[in-house]
Amino acid sequence: MNQPPFLKSGDTIGILSTARKTTRDAILQAREIIEGLGYKVKYAPNLFAEQNQFAGTDEQRIADMRTLLEDTEVKAIICARGGYGTTRIVDRIDWSLLEKQPKWICGFSDVTAILCHLHNLGMESIHSIMAAQFDFQQEERKRSIESLFALLRGEPFKMETPAHPFNRPGEATGELVGGNLSILNNLIGTSSNPSYEGKILFMEDLDEYLYHIDRMMVHLKRCGKLEKLAGLVVGQMSDMNDNPIPFGKTAYEIIQEHVAEYSFPVAFGCPVGHEPLNLAVPAGRKVRFTVTKKGAQLKQISCS
């Protein structure tokens, strides 16, 4: 995987939205935090544009990405927020600009589409908290922000999670790939669909019906996406919904059922997703994944 240069004090970070609209007030706190950490901030020209629920038209959001990709001062791009809209533009972005001048792209949720697209282009990215969520007053969000900037500075990646009754012990190595489960399903059959073979897959989701989680896991299995995994990391499944006639299982129980036939290690309860504690994950990086009775650990291969 091609790894963009790590950030140094005084470097410039760009902020844009590839999906839902945002406001100046929502981003102001992120700007103050980033500048307080010793970096400069540059807003994309159309960051606060609006077209219905979107952050401007598709053309404006594409232009914003091009502007930040072409800007030689910008060393990293943090997406403002998710929602919906990234898949509308991902195929129309000139990613060759990123190949000429690699830089970090950071985000999660709907931005999963870009992270997976970059994976196919051989470029590392960061699954992380987004600018509209920056808040140093809330301890868990503060930890999430700190984990993002640790990766941006080049600190070795390591994440540990406590034991969970659904965990399956084992050890594996592979590149990290994943993100939002709904988006991962939506990418199948497109140019942004990454190979899962030999990979450590991580997944999370928000505000889905439990039967949707089941349907998506069935789809991954039918597509052959699960059988060749090296390992599975299950993050937060937040604010799940059910019907008047209950589905009968939790999201974790559904996922456990669908991976029961495989032998790769599995860990549940990873602090990744739509909760205040959303620790940064270097998508595309090769890691060692270890699950024991005491808990689970992800650790980049080069980390001593």
C-alpha positions as a printed NumPy array, in Angstrom:
array([[  0.   ,   0.   ,   0.   ],
       [  1.165,   3.519,  -0.846],
       [  1.41 ,   5.497,   2.391],
       [  1.016,   9.285,   2.224],
       [  3.624,  11.377,   4.073],
       [  2.942,  11.825,   7.766],
       [  2.098,  15.287,   9.048],
       [  4.518,  17.715,  10.647],
       [  3.694,  20.694,  12.821],
       [  2.496,  23.594,  10.682],
       [  1.143,  21.411,   7.862],
       [ -2.218,  22.266,   6.316],
       [ -5.334,  20.102,   6.668],
       [ -8.25 ,  20.552,   4.288],
       [-11.901,  20.074,   5.221],
       [-14.661,  19.199,   2.757],
       [-17.958,  17.362,   2.697],
       [-18.561,  14.615,   0.16 ],
       [-22.082,  13.952,   1.386],
       [-24.508,  15.818,   3.632],
       [-24.441,  19.571,   4.159],
       [-22.9  ,  21.139,   7.212],
       [-22.715,  24.566,   8.829],
       [-19.931,  26.971,   9.67 ],
       [-20.754,  26.662,  13.384],
       [-20.455,  22.864,  13.214],
       [-16.954,  23.077,  11.741],
       [-15.648,  26.009,  13.784],
       [-14.8  ,  23.833,  16.779],
       [-12.854,  21.433,  14.541],
       [-10.879,  24.342,  13.133],
       [-10.026,  25.595,  16.607],
       [ -8.942,  22.127,  17.752],
       [ -6.81 ,  21.469,  14.661],
       [ -5.126,  24.853,  14.9  ],
       [ -4.599,  24.281,  18.619],
       [ -2.734,  21.079,  17.75 ],
       [ -0.33 ,  23.082,  15.602],
       [ -1.759,  22.697,  12.107],
       [ -3.293,  25.065,   9.591],
       [ -6.821,  24.624,   8.235],
       [ -8.136,  25.243,   4.738],
       [-11.823,  24.993,   3.906],
       [-12.881,  23.644,   0.52 ],
       [-14.558,  26.459,  -1.491],
       [-18.023,  24.881,  -1.346],
       [-17.829,  23.395,   2.154],
       [-20.929,  25.281,   3.303],
       [-22.893,  25.052,   0.063],
       [-26.379,  23.526,   0.178],
       [-28.569,  21.629,  -2.241],
       [-31.394,  19.987,  -0.34 ],
       [-29.65 ,  17.532,   2.009],
       [-26.332,  17.651,   0.161],
       [-23.289,  19.878,   0.699],
       [-23.88 ,  21.526,  -2.658],
       [-24.341,  19.891,  -6.04 ],
       [-22.411,  16.836,  -7.124],
       [-20.306,  19.127,  -9.305],
       [-19.48 ,  21.387,  -6.348],
       [-18.446,  18.464,  -4.149],
       [-16.321,  17.003,  -6.947],
       [-14.715,  20.408,  -7.492],
       [-13.957,  20.674,  -3.772],
       [-12.13 ,  17.351,  -3.791],
       [-10.176,  18.368,  -6.869],
       [ -9.229,  21.69 ,  -5.268],
       [ -7.847,  20.017,  -2.151],
       [ -6.139,  17.223,  -4.084],
       [ -4.393,  19.773,  -6.324],
       [ -3.407,  22.068,  -3.453],
       [  0.263,  21.375,  -2.709],
       [ -0.088,  22.889,   0.78 ],
       [ -2.8  ,  20.435,   1.865],
       [ -1.257,  17.287,   3.368],
       [ -4.44 ,  15.655,   4.679],
       [ -8.183,  15.916,   4.076],
       [-10.687,  15.391,   6.877],
       [-14.26 ,  14.924,   5.713],
       [-16.8  ,  17.093,   7.514],
       [-19.541,  14.502,   7.901],
       [-21.293,  11.52 ,   6.375],
       [-24.969,  11.047,   5.625],
       [-25.422,  10.186,   1.968],
       [-23.878,  11.369,  -1.271],
       [-20.333,  10.023,  -1.545],
       [-21.152,   7.182,  -3.937],
       [-22.752,   9.74 ,  -6.28 ],
       [-19.347,  11.324,  -6.93 ],
       [-16.623,   8.766,  -6.198],
       [-16.283,   7.617,  -9.83 ],
       [-16.067,  11.205, -11.099],
       [-13.128,  12.26 ,  -8.956],
       [ -9.717,  12.363, -10.642],
       [ -7.847,  10.103,  -8.245],
       [ -4.692,  10.321, -10.361],
       [ -4.142,  13.632,  -8.563],
       [ -3.777,  11.699,  -5.328],
       [ -1.317,   9.315,  -6.935],
       [  0.822,  12.279,  -8.012],
       [  0.647,  13.892,  -4.573],
       [ -0.396,  11.369,  -1.913],
       [ -2.24 ,  12.776,   1.071],
       [ -4.341,  11.307,   3.843],
       [ -8.116,  11.173,   3.451],
       [ -9.981,  10.653,   6.71 ],
       [-13.598,   9.894,   7.54 ],
       [-16.093,   7.093,   8.125],
       [-19.732,   6.129,   7.565],
       [-20.669,   7.271,   4.025],
       [-16.973,   8.048,   3.403],
       [-16.387,   4.272,   3.509],
       [-16.939,   4.447,  -0.267],
       [-13.81 ,   6.582,  -0.693],
       [-11.716,   4.551,   1.751],
       [-12.533,   1.353,  -0.141],
       [-11.969,   3.029,  -3.517],
       [ -8.529,   4.14 ,  -2.345],
       [ -7.831,   0.615,  -1.118],
       [ -8.315,  -0.587,  -4.689],
       [ -5.915,   2.121,  -5.866],
       [ -3.287,   0.916,  -3.403],
       [ -3.505,   3.957,  -1.119],
       [ -3.766,   3.941,   2.679],
       [ -6.447,   6.107,   4.271],
       [ -7.862,   6.593,   7.764],
       [-11.255,   5.492,   9.08 ],
       [-11.907,   8.086,  11.754],
       [-14.029,  10.694,  13.459],
       [-15.062,  13.579,  11.172],
       [-14.786,  17.336,  11.554],
       [-18.406,  18.059,  12.537],
       [-17.982,  15.717,  15.533],
       [-14.791,  17.287,  16.926],
       [-15.234,  18.098,  20.617],
       [-12.46 ,  18.235,  23.206],
       [-14.974,  18.748,  26.027],
       [-16.283,  15.193,  25.65 ],
       [-13.632,  12.702,  26.761],
       [-14.492,   9.923,  24.312],
       [-14.541,  12.283,  21.319],
       [-11.253,  13.764,  22.55 ],
       [ -9.71 ,  10.28 ,  22.557],
       [-11.083,   9.694,  19.049],
       [ -9.511,  12.919,  17.777],
       [ -6.212,  12.102,  19.467],
       [ -6.167,   8.657,  17.84 ],
       [ -6.668,  10.271,  14.415],
       [ -3.798,  12.703,  14.858],
       [ -1.563,   9.963,  16.243],
       [ -1.942,   8.138,  12.924],
       [ -1.526,  11.345,  10.919],
       [  1.775,  11.97 ,  12.73 ],
       [  2.974,   8.453,  11.985],
       [  2.679,   6.887,  15.415],
       [  2.435,   3.068,  15.223],
       [ -1.103,   1.722,  15.206],
       [ -2.303,  -0.453,  18.047],
       [ -5.837,  -1.066,  19.271],
       [ -6.977,  -3.319,  22.102],
       [-10.5  ,  -4.377,  23.055],
       [-11.717,  -6.323,  26.102],
       [-12.987,  -9.874,  25.978],
       [-16.43 , -10.499,  24.519],
       [-18.449, -13.73 ,  24.827],
       [-18.878, -13.939,  21.049],
       [-15.16 , -13.66 ,  20.277],
       [-13.442, -16.519,  18.451],
       [ -9.779, -16.921,  19.439],
       [ -7.012, -17.064,  16.876],
       [ -4.294, -15.062,  15.179],
       [ -4.038, -13.715,  11.649],
       [ -2.194, -11.106,   9.62 ],
       [ -3.566,  -9.066,   6.742],
       [ -4.444,  -5.619,   5.481],
       [ -7.274,  -3.776,   7.191],
       [-10.316,  -3.104,   5.031],
       [-13.865,  -2.149,   5.872],
       [-16.107,   0.501,   7.342],
       [-19.855,   0.909,   7.328],
       [-21.621,  -2.397,   6.668],
       [-24.395,  -0.832,   4.576],
       [-21.878,   0.939,   2.341],
       [-19.73 ,  -2.179,   2.022],
       [-22.792,  -4.001,   0.678],
       [-23.628,  -1.107,  -1.618],
       [-20.13 ,  -1.184,  -3.146],
       [-20.36 ,  -4.802,  -4.32 ],
       [-20.267,  -4.91 ,  -8.115],
       [-18.671,  -1.451,  -8.409],
       [-15.134,  -0.205,  -9.003],
       [-14.921,   0.66 ,  -5.298],
       [-15.507,  -2.917,  -4.154],
       [-12.321,  -4.18 ,  -2.468],
       [-11.153,  -7.764,  -2.321],
       [-11.611,  -9.293,   1.122],
       [ -9.35 , -12.274,   0.482],
       [ -6.694, -12.521,   3.162],
       [ -7.86 ,  -9.249,   4.725],
       [ -8.87 ,  -8.238,   8.242],
       [-12.4  ,  -6.883,   7.752],
       [-13.83 ,  -4.347,  10.2  ],
       [-17.478,  -3.288,  10.146],
       [-19.927,  -1.03 ,  11.968],
       [-23.387,   0.398,  11.35 ],
       [-26.07 ,   2.763,  12.607],
       [-29.854,   3.009,  12.598],
       [-30.529,  -0.174,  10.628],
       [-33.317,  -2.674,  11.062],
       [-32.083,  -5.964,  12.448],
       [-33.41 ,  -7.828,   9.442],
       [-31.334,  -5.48 ,   7.271],
       [-28.214,  -6.565,   9.176],
       [-29.188, -10.176,   8.531],
       [-29.83 ,  -9.497,   4.841],
       [-26.483,  -7.764,   4.437],
       [-24.581, -10.56 ,   6.142],
       [-26.375, -13.104,   3.952],
       [-25.394, -11.04 ,   0.907],
       [-21.736, -10.913,   1.938],
       [-21.787, -14.669,   2.413],
       [-23.527, -15.361,  -0.923],
       [-20.992, -13.133,  -2.707],
       [-18.124, -15.137,  -1.227],
       [-16.902, -12.15 ,   0.759],
       [-16.655, -13.934,   4.104],
       [-15.151, -17.311,   3.319],
       [-11.628, -16.071,   2.51 ],
       [-11.27 , -13.496,   5.277],
       [ -8.22 , -13.642,   7.521],
       [-10.181, -12.128,  10.392],
       [-13.231, -10.094,  11.354],
       [-13.46 ,  -7.108,  13.704],
       [-17.012,  -6.095,  14.622],
       [-17.419,  -2.51 ,  15.765],
       [-20.416,  -0.661,  17.117],
       [-23.897,  -1.542,  15.887],
       [-25.698,   1.53 ,  17.184],
       [-29.387,   2.393,  17.502],
       [-30.659,  -0.756,  15.84 ],
       [-34.365,  -0.956,  14.951],
       [-36.839,  -3.826,  15.038],
       [-40.327,  -4.539,  13.719],
       [-43.513,  -5.158,  15.769],
       [-42.817,  -8.858,  15.269],
       [-39.252,  -9.063,  16.665],
       [-36.437, -10.434,  14.543],
       [-35.334, -12.364,  17.607],
       [-31.6  , -11.649,  17.589],
       [-29.33 ,  -8.717,  18.319],
       [-27.013,  -7.364,  15.628],
       [-24.049,  -9.121,  17.249],
       [-25.964, -12.406,  17.415],
       [-26.836, -12.09 ,  13.73 ],
       [-23.216, -11.522,  12.739],
       [-21.994, -14.32 ,  14.995],
       [-24.46 , -16.72 ,  13.371],
       [-23.295, -15.912,   9.859],
       [-19.59 , -16.338,  10.563],
       [-19.947, -19.431,  12.773],
       [-19.019, -21.816,   9.947],
       [-15.624, -20.191,   9.35 ],
       [-12.419, -20.609,  11.335],
       [-10.864, -17.123,  11.222],
       [-10.546, -15.109,  14.45 ],
       [-13.435, -12.784,  15.295],
       [-13.614,  -9.937,  17.821],
       [-16.733,  -8.034,  18.874],
       [-16.99 ,  -4.695,  20.625],
       [-14.283,  -2.777,  18.791],
       [-14.523,   1.001,  19.557],
       [-15.174,   1.95 ,  15.935],
       [-18.423,   3.412,  14.599],
       [-21.167,   5.91 ,  15.384],
       [-20.491,   6.294,  19.099],
       [-18.489,   9.1  ,  20.738],
       [-15.538,   6.705,  21.083],
       [-14.626,   6.069,  17.446],
       [-10.916,   5.287,  17.375],
       [ -8.991,   5.777,  14.151],
       [ -8.088,   2.776,  11.992],
       [ -5.461,   2.871,   9.193],
       [ -7.365,   1.327,   6.282],
       [ -5.005,  -0.629,   4.04 ],
       [ -2.282,  -1.143,   6.638],
       [ -0.996,  -4.644,   7.358],
       [ -1.672,  -5.698,  10.949],
       [ -1.454,  -8.678,  13.236],
       [ -4.866,  -9.565,  14.674],
       [ -4.833, -11.58 ,  17.9  ],
       [ -7.886, -12.799,  19.805],
       [ -7.532, -14.602,  23.138],
       [ -9.749, -15.237,  26.133],
       [ -8.476, -11.943,  27.576],
       [ -9.47 ,  -9.802,  24.596],
       [ -8.369,  -8.761,  21.14 ],
       [ -5.541,  -6.717,  19.681],
       [ -4.819,  -5.103,  16.332],
       [ -1.181,  -4.103,  15.902],
       [  0.624,  -2.961,  12.784],
       [  3.322,  -5.414,  11.716],
       [  6.108,  -2.862,  11.958],
       [  5.139,  -1.844,  15.508],
       [  7.614,  -3.159,  18.08 ]])
